[in-house]
Amino acid sequence: MTLKVELKPGERIVIGRSVVTNGATRTQLLIDGSDPVLRERDILQEQDADTPAKRIYYAVQMMYISGSIDKVSKIYTKLTRDAAVAAPSMLPIIDKINNHVLTGALYKAFREARNLVAHEKGIFEHAERSARLREDGSTDGEPA
């Protein structure tokens, strides 16, 4: 199956173990093959993996790029266990990621990890709203 990717000027994409940088004009690439392909906007740098879900995302990203779970499986397992204990609402998404990892569908696992990061963001936003309400002296969402 051919993957069609449109790149903006200057946008980068990872194909296999190579980084391709687009020139000054919009470009369309047609990619055949089974090497991993990641757009720049989907790549998480290690130093930016600063939350439990982002660390899981990064681990799955590394599995996808390498095509193997061997190098990061132990840390991935620890990360997912710790995240599920800390935030049980993450467990259904973690289960989906795990199923994809176990069946070798690493791109699907990577895409599902994006959902985990979004879910975690919602948890953090809810906690921040709750903290603001407590500071305002309200317990039911109505101003004090």
Backbone as numpy.savetxt, mean C-alpha at the origin, in Angstrom:
# Nx Ny Nz CAx CAy CAz Cx Cy Cz
-1.20 -10.60 -21.87 -2.04 -9.43 -21.87 -1.15 -8.18 -21.87
-1.49 -7.24 -22.68 -0.73 -6.01 -22.80 -1.22 -4.97 -21.80
-0.29 -4.36 -21.08 -0.61 -3.30 -20.15 -0.35 -1.97 -20.84
-1.34 -1.10 -20.82 -1.22 0.22 -21.43 -1.03 1.24 -20.31
0.06 1.98 -20.37 0.38 2.97 -19.34 0.65 4.30 -20.02
-0.01 5.35 -19.54 0.26 6.70 -20.02 1.05 7.43 -18.95
2.14 8.04 -19.37 3.02 8.76 -18.46 2.99 10.25 -18.75
2.92 11.03 -17.68 3.00 12.49 -17.79 4.46 12.86 -18.01
4.71 14.07 -18.47 6.11 14.51 -18.62 6.87 14.37 -17.29
8.01 13.74 -17.35 8.85 13.58 -16.16 8.44 12.47 -15.22
7.31 11.82 -15.47 6.84 10.75 -14.58 7.72 9.53 -14.71
7.89 8.81 -13.59 8.71 7.61 -13.58 7.85 6.37 -13.37
8.37 5.24 -13.85 7.70 3.96 -13.69 8.77 2.89 -13.50
8.48 1.92 -12.65 9.39 0.80 -12.45 8.86 -0.36 -13.28
9.74 -0.90 -14.11 9.41 -2.09 -14.91 10.48 -3.12 -14.59
10.08 -4.18 -13.92 11.06 -5.16 -13.45 11.97 -4.52 -12.43
13.25 -4.54 -12.70 14.22 -3.92 -11.80 14.76 -2.62 -12.36
14.08 -2.07 -13.37 14.54 -0.84 -14.02 13.56 0.30 -13.76
14.11 1.49 -13.63 13.29 2.70 -13.50 13.34 3.43 -14.84
12.17 3.71 -15.39 12.05 4.42 -16.65 11.49 5.81 -16.34
12.16 6.85 -16.82 11.71 8.22 -16.62 11.25 8.77 -17.95
10.03 9.28 -17.99 9.48 9.85 -19.21 10.16 11.19 -19.51
10.22 11.52 -20.78 10.81 12.78 -21.21 9.87 13.95 -21.02
9.96 14.92 -21.91 9.25 16.19 -21.77 7.80 16.15 -22.25
7.38 15.10 -22.93 6.01 15.05 -23.44 5.28 13.82 -22.90
3.98 13.89 -22.95 3.14 12.76 -22.53 3.47 11.56 -23.42
3.55 10.37 -22.81 3.92 9.17 -23.55 3.00 8.02 -23.18
2.76 7.16 -24.15 1.97 5.96 -23.91 2.89 4.76 -24.14
2.92 3.86 -23.14 3.72 2.64 -23.25 2.77 1.46 -23.32
3.10 0.49 -24.16 2.40 -0.78 -24.20 3.41 -1.83 -23.72
3.09 -2.48 -22.60 4.06 -3.38 -21.96 3.52 -4.80 -22.01
4.29 -5.70 -22.63 3.98 -7.13 -22.64 4.99 -7.82 -21.74
4.54 -8.78 -20.99 5.45 -9.55 -20.15 4.91 -9.69 -18.75
5.68 -10.36 -17.93 5.21 -10.64 -16.57 6.02 -9.93 -15.49
6.95 -9.06 -15.89 7.72 -8.31 -14.90 6.80 -7.35 -14.14
7.12 -7.10 -12.86 6.31 -6.14 -12.10 6.40 -4.74 -12.70
5.28 -4.03 -12.66 5.20 -2.67 -13.16 4.56 -1.81 -12.07
5.26 -0.75 -11.67 4.74 0.16 -10.65 4.90 1.60 -11.10
3.81 2.34 -11.01 3.88 3.77 -11.29 4.52 4.47 -10.10
5.16 5.57 -10.37 5.84 6.34 -9.32 4.89 6.66 -8.16
3.67 7.04 -8.48 2.72 7.45 -7.42 2.33 6.30 -6.50
2.53 5.05 -6.93 2.19 3.89 -6.11 3.36 3.38 -5.29
4.54 3.91 -5.52 5.74 3.43 -4.83 5.88 4.13 -3.49
6.05 3.33 -2.46 6.28 3.86 -1.12 7.76 3.67 -0.80
8.43 4.75 -0.46 9.84 4.68 -0.06 9.91 4.15 1.37
10.97 3.43 1.68 11.11 2.82 3.00 10.99 3.85 4.13
11.60 5.01 3.97 11.57 6.02 5.02 10.16 6.59 5.23
9.26 6.40 4.27 7.89 6.88 4.40 6.94 5.83 4.98
7.45 4.64 5.23 6.63 3.58 5.82 6.61 3.78 7.34
5.83 4.78 7.78 5.87 5.24 9.16 4.64 4.88 9.99
3.79 4.00 9.48 2.64 3.51 10.22 2.56 2.00 10.01
1.82 1.28 10.85 1.72 -0.17 10.66 1.23 -0.57 9.26
0.20 0.06 8.76 -0.32 -0.30 7.44 0.67 0.05 6.33
1.35 1.15 6.47 2.35 1.52 5.46 3.53 0.56 5.47
3.90 0.05 6.67 4.98 -0.93 6.72 4.56 -2.24 6.04
3.29 -2.62 6.22 2.77 -3.80 5.52 2.77 -3.55 4.02
2.30 -2.38 3.60 2.28 -2.00 2.20 3.69 -2.10 1.61
4.67 -1.57 2.33 6.04 -1.59 1.86 6.54 -3.04 1.71
6.23 -3.89 2.69 6.65 -5.29 2.63 6.03 -5.99 1.42
4.75 -5.75 1.19 4.08 -6.36 0.04 4.65 -5.80 -1.26
4.94 -4.52 -1.29 5.57 -3.90 -2.46 6.90 -4.59 -2.77
7.69 -4.87 -1.75 8.98 -5.54 -1.96 8.77 -6.97 -2.47
7.75 -7.65 -1.96 7.43 -8.99 -2.47 7.07 -8.92 -3.95
6.22 -7.96 -4.29 5.77 -7.82 -5.67 6.94 -7.50 -6.61
7.78 -6.56 -6.21 8.90 -6.16 -7.06 9.88 -7.32 -7.26
10.13 -8.07 -6.19 11.09 -9.18 -6.28 10.47 -10.44 -6.87
9.13 -10.52 -6.84 8.46 -11.72 -7.33 8.55 -12.89 -6.38
8.92 -12.61 -5.14 9.12 -13.66 -4.15 8.75 -13.16 -2.76
8.24 -14.07 -1.95 7.91 -13.70 -0.57 9.02 -14.08 0.39
10.03 -14.80 -0.09 11.05 -15.38 0.77 11.78 -14.38 1.66
12.23 -13.28 1.10 13.08 -12.34 1.87 12.33 -11.57 2.94
11.04 -11.34 2.77 10.32 -10.50 3.73 9.17 -11.22 4.43
9.04 -12.51 4.24 7.88 -13.21 4.80 7.83 -13.16 6.32
8.97 -13.28 6.99 8.97 -13.26 8.46 8.54 -11.90 8.99
9.12 -10.83 8.46 8.75 -9.50 8.92 7.31 -9.18 8.54
6.89 -9.60 7.34 5.51 -9.38 6.90 4.54 -10.05 7.87
4.83 -11.29 8.26 3.96 -12.02 9.19 3.87 -11.29 10.53
5.00 -10.83 11.03 5.01 -10.09 12.31 4.22 -8.78 12.18
4.43 -8.07 11.09 3.72 -6.80 10.88 2.21 -7.00 10.83
1.76 -8.02 10.11 0.31 -8.24 9.98 -0.29 -8.69 11.31
0.43 -9.53 12.04 -0.08 -9.96 13.37 -0.19 -8.76 14.32
0.84 -7.95 14.37 0.83 -6.78 15.26 -0.27 -5.80 14.88
-0.46 -5.58 13.59 -1.51 -4.65 13.13 -2.89 -5.17 13.48
-3.12 -6.46 13.31 -4.43 -7.05 13.61 -4.74 -6.97 15.10
-3.73 -7.11 15.94 -3.93 -6.99 17.39 -4.21 -5.54 17.76
-3.46 -4.62 17.19 -3.61 -3.20 17.51 -4.91 -2.62 16.98
-5.33 -3.06 15.82 -6.56 -2.54 15.19 -7.31 -3.71 14.55
-8.13 -4.41 15.34 -8.85 -5.58 14.82 -9.70 -5.31 13.58
-10.09 -4.06 13.37 -10.88 -3.74 12.17 -10.07 -3.92 10.89
-8.75 -4.02 11.01 -7.89 -4.25 9.85 -7.88 -5.72 9.41
-8.32 -6.61 10.29 -8.20 -8.04 10.03 -8.83 -8.51 8.72
-10.04 -8.07 8.34 -10.59 -8.54 7.06 -9.72 -8.15 5.85
-9.13 -6.97 5.89 -8.28 -6.55 4.78 -6.96 -7.33 4.82
-6.42 -7.52 6.01 -5.18 -8.30 6.15 -5.41 -9.73 5.66
-6.58 -10.30 5.96 -6.89 -11.65 5.48 -6.89 -11.71 3.95
-7.45 -10.68 3.30 -7.44 -10.64 1.83 -6.01 -10.56 1.30
-5.21 -9.71 1.93 -3.81 -9.59 1.50 -3.11 -10.94 1.65
-3.29 -11.57 2.82 -2.66 -12.86 3.08 -3.06 -13.90 2.04
-4.33 -13.95 1.70 -4.79 -14.92 0.70 -4.11 -14.69 -0.64
-3.98 -13.43 -1.04 -3.31 -13.13 -2.30 -1.82 -13.52 -2.24
-1.18 -13.22 -1.10 0.23 -13.57 -0.95 0.41 -15.08 -1.03
-0.44 -15.81 -0.32 -0.31 -17.27 -0.29 -0.58 -17.93 -1.63
-1.40 -17.30 -2.46 -1.69 -17.86 -3.78 -0.75 -17.32 -4.85
0.19 -16.46 -4.45 1.16 -15.92 -5.40 0.65 -14.75 -6.23
-0.53 -14.24 -5.88 -1.11 -13.09 -6.59 -0.58 -11.81 -5.94
0.71 -11.55 -6.13 1.37 -10.46 -5.42 0.89 -9.08 -5.85
0.52 -8.91 -7.11 -0.01 -7.61 -7.52 -1.34 -7.35 -6.84
-2.19 -8.37 -6.75 -3.48 -8.20 -6.06 -3.25 -7.91 -4.58
-2.26 -8.55 -3.98 -1.92 -8.28 -2.58 -1.47 -6.84 -2.43
-0.68 -6.37 -3.37 -0.19 -4.99 -3.35 -1.35 -4.01 -3.45
-2.28 -4.27 -4.36 -3.45 -3.40 -4.52 -4.31 -3.41 -3.24
-4.47 -4.56 -2.63 -5.26 -4.66 -1.40 -4.56 -3.94 -0.25
-3.24 -3.93 -0.26 -2.50 -3.21 0.78 -2.78 -1.72 0.72
-3.08 -1.20 -0.46 -3.49 0.20 -0.57 -4.78 0.44 0.21
-5.70 -0.52 0.16 -6.94 -0.41 0.92 -6.67 -0.42 2.42
-5.66 -1.18 2.84 -5.30 -1.21 4.26 -4.80 0.16 4.71
-3.98 0.79 3.89 -3.47 2.13 4.24 -4.64 3.12 4.33
-5.57 3.04 3.40 -6.73 3.94 3.43 -7.58 3.68 4.68
-7.76 2.42 5.04 -8.53 2.08 6.24 -7.84 2.64 7.49
-6.53 2.47 7.55 -5.78 2.99 8.69 -5.91 4.50 8.78
-5.86 5.18 7.65 -6.02 6.63 7.63 -7.37 7.02 8.23
-8.41 6.26 7.91 -9.74 6.50 8.49 -9.75 6.31 9.99
-9.02 5.30 10.46 -8.92 5.07 11.92 -8.26 6.28 12.58
-7.16 6.75 12.01 -6.46 7.91 12.57 -7.34 9.16 12.56
-8.05 9.38 11.47 -8.93 10.55 11.38 -10.05 10.47 12.42
-10.61 9.29 12.61 -11.66 9.11 13.62 -11.10 9.40 15.02
-9.90 8.92 15.30 -9.27 9.16 16.61 -9.02 10.64 16.83
-8.59 11.34 15.78 -8.34 12.78 15.90 -9.65 13.53 16.16
-10.72 13.17 15.44 -12.03 13.81 15.68 -12.51 13.57 17.10
-12.34 12.34 17.57 -12.77 12.01 18.93 -11.98 12.80 19.96
-10.68 12.94 19.74 -9.84 13.70 20.66 -10.25 15.17 20.69
-10.56 15.74 19.51 -11.01 17.14 19.46 -12.33 17.31 20.20
-13.23 16.36 20.04 -14.52 16.45 20.73 -14.33 16.39 22.24
-13.43 15.52 22.70 -13.17 15.42 24.14 -12.57 16.73 24.66
-11.68 17.33 23.87 -11.08 18.61 24.28 -12.14 19.70 24.38
-13.14 19.64 23.52 -14.22 20.63 23.52 -15.24 20.36 24.63
-15.09 19.22 25.32 -16.02 18.89 26.41 -17.30 18.22 25.95
-17.34 17.76 24.73 -18.53 17.10 24.20 -18.29 15.60 24.14
-19.34 14.82 24.38 -19.23 13.37 24.31 -20.09 12.77 23.22
-21.03 13.52 22.68 -21.94 12.94 21.69 -21.84 13.60 20.33
-20.80 14.35 20.10 -20.62 15.00 18.81 -21.25 16.39 18.74
-22.01 16.78 19.75 -22.62 18.09 19.80 -21.72 19.03 20.60
-21.64 20.28 20.22 -20.81 21.23 20.98 -21.29 21.32 22.43
-20.34 21.55 23.32 -20.66 21.63 24.76 -21.40 22.91 25.09
